[in-house]
């Protein structure tokens, strides 16, 4: 089995095949699996950085990073996905570790915000996020706003 290939790319750097794979995975998970009809293509992808993990040519993990001021005052993370077939094997934590590294690289010393599905609160708390809101509905699914402060420099 080959190693995961991680990339963080702008929208303009995505090939048509990469973009198709991203949109297909987002639809598979958020629309089909979670049975949530919502407007996935919200006009933010063009301003985002797209974190992908592929093995061979198969997209296994994905997250979207938005610069400060797009959805929140701080940089934010969204559309966090691991393919259903690999869940439970630690790929979600690996994805978020990469995401936080990329956020630190692109927006040094800034907090990171996420609108997390409420049932994943413990997962994100284990990664250093702190809950900042009461639950609210987003696309019919309970969410909470969470923030992770930048790591202290030594």
C-alpha positions as CSV (number, residue, x, y, z in Angstrom):
1,X,0.0,0.0,0.0
2,X,1.5,3.4,-1.0
3,X,1.9,6.4,1.3
4,X,-0.6,9.2,1.5
5,X,0.3,12.3,-0.6
6,X,-0.6,15.5,1.1
7,X,-1.2,18.8,-0.8
8,X,-2.4,22.3,0.1
9,X,-3.4,24.1,-3.1
10,X,-5.3,27.2,-4.2
11,X,-8.4,26.8,-6.3
12,X,-6.6,28.0,-9.4
13,X,-3.9,25.2,-8.9
14,X,-6.5,22.4,-8.8
15,X,-6.8,20.4,-12.0
16,X,-10.3,19.7,-13.3
17,X,-9.8,16.0,-12.1
18,X,-8.8,17.1,-8.6
19,X,-11.8,19.5,-8.3
20,X,-14.2,16.8,-9.5
21,X,-12.8,14.4,-6.9
22,X,-13.2,17.0,-4.2
23,X,-16.8,17.9,-5.1
24,X,-17.6,14.2,-5.5
25,X,-16.3,13.3,-2.0
26,X,-18.1,16.3,-0.5
27,X,-21.3,15.2,-2.1
28,X,-20.9,11.6,-1.1
29,X,-20.4,12.5,2.6
30,X,-22.4,15.6,3.2
31,X,-25.3,15.2,0.8
32,X,-25.7,11.4,0.4
33,X,-24.3,9.9,3.6
34,X,-25.6,12.6,5.9
35,X,-28.8,13.1,3.9
36,X,-28.4,16.8,3.9
37,X,-29.6,18.9,1.0
38,X,-27.6,22.1,1.1
39,X,-25.7,24.4,-1.2
40,X,-22.2,23.0,-1.1
41,X,-20.7,25.3,-3.7
42,X,-21.1,28.5,-1.7
43,X,-18.7,30.8,-3.6
44,X,-15.9,30.4,-1.1
45,X,-13.9,27.6,-2.8
46,X,-12.2,30.1,-5.1
47,X,-10.8,32.0,-2.1
48,X,-9.8,28.8,-0.2
49,X,-6.9,26.6,0.2
50,X,-7.7,22.9,-0.4
51,X,-6.0,20.3,1.7
52,X,-6.1,16.8,0.1
53,X,-4.7,13.4,0.9
54,X,-4.5,10.9,-1.9
55,X,-3.3,7.4,-2.2
56,X,-2.4,6.5,-5.7
57,X,-5.2,8.6,-7.5
58,X,-7.9,8.1,-4.8
59,X,-8.9,11.1,-2.7
60,X,-9.1,9.9,0.9
61,X,-9.1,13.1,3.1
62,X,-10.1,16.7,2.4
63,X,-10.5,20.0,4.2
64,X,-11.1,23.6,3.1
65,X,-9.1,26.5,4.7
66,X,-10.6,30.0,4.4
67,X,-8.5,33.1,5.0
68,X,-9.5,35.6,7.7
69,X,-12.6,37.6,6.9
70,X,-14.3,35.1,4.6
71,X,-16.5,33.3,7.1
72,X,-14.9,34.4,10.4
73,X,-12.5,37.1,11.5
74,X,-9.8,34.4,11.9
75,X,-8.8,31.7,9.4
76,X,-11.4,29.0,9.4
77,X,-11.6,25.3,8.5
78,X,-14.5,23.6,6.9
79,X,-15.7,20.7,4.8
80,X,-13.5,18.3,6.8
81,X,-13.9,14.8,5.4
82,X,-12.4,11.4,5.5
83,X,-13.7,8.8,3.1
84,X,-16.1,6.4,4.9
85,X,-13.9,3.4,4.2
86,X,-10.9,4.7,6.2
87,X,-12.8,6.2,9.3
88,X,-11.7,5.0,12.7
89,X,-8.1,4.5,11.7
90,X,-6.8,7.9,12.8
91,X,-7.0,9.7,9.5
92,X,-9.2,12.4,10.8
93,X,-6.7,13.4,13.4
94,X,-3.9,13.2,10.9
95,X,-5.9,15.4,8.5
96,X,-6.5,18.0,11.2
97,X,-2.9,17.9,12.2
98,X,-1.9,18.8,8.6
99,X,-4.7,21.4,8.4
100,X,-3.4,23.1,11.6
101,X,0.2,23.1,10.2
102,X,-1.0,24.6,7.0
103,X,-2.9,27.3,8.9
104,X,0.1,28.1,10.9
105,X,2.2,28.4,7.8
106,X,-0.2,30.6,5.9
107,X,-1.6,32.6,8.8
108,X,1.1,32.5,11.5
109,X,0.1,33.2,15.1
110,X,-3.6,33.4,14.4
111,X,-6.5,31.5,16.0
112,X,-8.4,29.0,13.9
113,X,-12.2,28.8,13.9
114,X,-14.4,25.9,12.9
115,X,-18.1,25.4,12.7
116,X,-18.1,21.8,13.9
117,X,-20.9,19.3,13.9
118,X,-21.9,19.0,17.5
119,X,-21.3,15.3,17.8
120,X,-17.6,15.9,16.9
121,X,-17.0,18.3,19.8
122,X,-14.8,15.9,21.8
123,X,-12.8,15.1,18.7
124,X,-12.0,18.8,18.1
125,X,-11.4,19.4,21.9
126,X,-8.7,16.8,21.8
127,X,-7.1,18.8,19.1
128,X,-7.0,22.0,21.2
129,X,-10.3,23.6,20.1
130,X,-12.5,25.3,22.7
131,X,-16.3,25.6,22.3
132,X,-17.4,29.2,21.9
133,X,-21.1,28.9,21.2
134,X,-24.3,27.0,22.2
135,X,-25.5,24.5,19.6
136,X,-27.2,26.0,16.5
137,X,-28.6,24.4,13.3
138,X,-26.6,24.7,10.1
139,X,-28.2,23.0,7.2
140,X,-30.4,21.1,9.6
141,X,-27.5,19.6,11.6
142,X,-26.6,20.7,15.1
143,X,-23.2,22.6,15.0
144,X,-21.1,24.6,17.5
145,X,-18.5,27.2,16.9
146,X,-15.1,26.3,18.2
147,X,-11.7,28.1,18.2
148,X,-8.1,27.0,18.6
149,X,-5.7,29.6,19.8
150,X,-2.2,29.7,18.2
151,X,0.4,27.5,19.8
152,X,2.8,29.4,22.1
153,X,6.2,30.0,20.6
154,X,9.3,29.0,22.6
